[in-house]
Each structure stands twice: as structure tokens, then as C-alpha cells.
Amino acid sequence: MSESPRYAGRAVVALATDPTRERWNRRSVTSARLAAEYGCSDLDGSRPDVWRYNQAVEDGDQDTNPEDFR
């Protein structure tokens, strides 16, 4: 599972142009979190959440399906 660089870039552009972006100060967020907030998507129209997927795999979820995290 992966996301394209453009996905992260779209999220960063949305953040940079947000007049209330200071609400994100001192926070660490994923591309998926920003994409959900700003309505961004990856090149294929999906919104991959790589970190949530990795956590599920690390937690040993045997039924983890990458498509459930797009």
C-alpha cells in the first residue's frame, strides 16, 4: 500500500492556503488526515491511509485488506 507524492502535495497545498492553518500548529498529522479535512484525493481518486493500514498489520490483524484503507 502506498500513496503518491502528489497526494501529500495536494494536502500540503490545501494546508498552506488555509487562512485558519494555525489550528494545525504544533501537531503532527498524516496526509490522510489532511486529505480528509480538505477533501484531497490521490491520483486514482482514493484517499489512502497508509499509517492506519500499517498499524493494523503491526497489530496482527490477519484479515487486513489494503483496499479497506483507500
Residue pairs with C-beta under 8 A, 6 or more apart in sequence:
1 48
1 50
1 53
1 66
1 69
1 70
2 48
2 50
3 31
3 32
3 42
3 48
3 50
4 42
4 43
6 42
6 43
7 31
7 35
7 40
7 41
7 42
7 43
7 48
8 31
10 35
10 40
10 41
11 31
11 34
11 35
11 38
11 40
12 34
14 34
14 37
14 38
14 39
14 40
15 21
15 24
15 34
15 38
18 38
30 49
30 50
30 51
31 50
32 47
32 48
32 49
32 50
32 51
32 52
34 40
35 41
35 47
36 47
40 47
41 47
42 48
46 70
47 70
48 69
48 70
49 69
49 70
50 69
52 69
53 64
53 66
53 68
53 69
56 64
56 69
57 64
